[in-house]
Amino acid sequence: MTATSECHATDDHRAALRLHAPVNEWFTEHARELPWRRPEAGAWGVMVSEFMLQQTPVSRVLPVYEQWLARWPRPADLAAEEPGEAVRAWGRLGYPRRALRLHGAAAAIAERHGGDVPTGHAQLLALPGVGEYTASAVASFAYGQRHPVLDTNVRRVFTRLFRGREFPPNATTAAERKLARAVLPEEEATAARWAAATMELGALVCTARKPDCRACPVATECAWKIAGSPPHEGPPRRTQTYAGTDRQVRGRLLAVLRETSAPVPKERLDEVWHEPVQRARALDGLVADGLVEPLAGGVYRLPRSRPHSTAR
């Protein structure tokens, strides 16, 4: 670390000292009542929520989460099922490879950790399908440990609060990780609460489209607000499309396979999309991702063996 970057980190830390208490107090008063925040959710409930909430809003996750935990209240319960059942239960949450990764993580927890979600960050990170964000989130939210947790909401809050820009880069940078570490409270419990509080602040107040600065507990300290809330500079923000994409075709193909436990002939799958080249590409992609198993005779089913694609 250079002298300049060390100075920057020290300045960020000093600025954050004034923010920890008001942000955590705001969270105490305004945090949503969510099932994965209840003590009885445990580390497994937190892990399931983190897999489901990636790129999916809370409103869509809630019913699937409740059904999932009712069916598989422990990692070993999920691990005992075929991977295809995880894909089936995932429903329309989108990005169904997450279901396979969660199944792979559950199997590893059952095999390596006696069925209990491990407490150590390194152990969590070693689970298949678990990256830096998920390992930090579970360690922080489930076990109250001190780790920077950088999701989209937190990145946006930090970019506005400390850097005076409207939006963070499209991909998480080393500079953002360094900032997150610099502003993390020293005390473990306070740090864990700060992680949850800044995430909630981004979800409810410091939103992407219509930030409610009047409701922000630290608006007077916000570099972006102080600068007059300048609009985003640089390339246009990426927007996700769905209609007409391979993702839509994949979703329709999986919907047919989820409806039955019996193998489905390709002729039935051909009915879901009119364009044969795109349809074939989508089906091949599902097979390559381990979400669909081809069988002899031109029929397909959800996977029954553990796919290799669950590894990070």
Secondary structure, 3 states (H helix, E strand, C coil): CCHHHHHHHHHHHHHHHCCHHHHHHHHHHHCCCCHHHCHHHHHHHHHHHHHHHCCCCHHHHHHHHHHHHHHCCCHHHHHCCCHHHHHHHHCCCCCCHHHHHHHHHHHHHHHHCCCCCCCCHHHHHCCCCCCHHHHHHHHHHHHCCCCCCCCHHHHHHHHHHHHCCCCCCCCCCHHHHHHHHHCCCCCHHHHHHHHHHHHHHHHHCCCCCCCCHHHCCCHHHCHHHHCCCCCCCCCCCCCCCCCCCHHHHHHHHHHHHHCCCCCEEHHHHHCCCCCHHHHHHHHHHHHHCCCCEEECCCEEECCCCCCHHHCC
